[in-house]
Amino acid sequence: MSPDGASDTRQVSGVTSDRPQAKYPFEFDGRWVLRYHIPYTVEHDGSTYRIVATVFAEPTVHGRIQVNRDGQFVAEYDELVPGSLVEITGDAWRVAEVEYRTRVVLERVPETPEEASGAQAAE
């Protein structure tokens, strides 16, 4: 260890960069709370995505999620209410809650082999 602490800095830097990065760093227990007008950044397949949620009161409370990739608009989901489905970076999410001027809560849609093959639809 050097007297100026340089090796400590390199060690901390190395530890930080070795940690795996979560795709959705704001997701907790399969839920992602998108705060009103707060941009969220997601890194995926070499691209940077920005996700912003807005909530409206008229005609009834509903949300809107806008998705940009590398500064370019890629998707907008409007009229979101609980139960609505959205896709972000190829992952399906279901709207769990919409609170006016507060948040839109998303839940991961579980991908099961039965859903992917359409086996449930035949039952």
Secondary structure, 3 states (H helix, E strand, C coil): CCCCCHHHHHHHHHHHHHCCCCCCCCEECCEEEEEECCCEEEEECCEEEEEEEEEECCCCCEEEEEEEECCEEEEEEEEECCCCEEEECCEEEEEEEEECCCEEEEEECCCCHHHHHCHHHHC
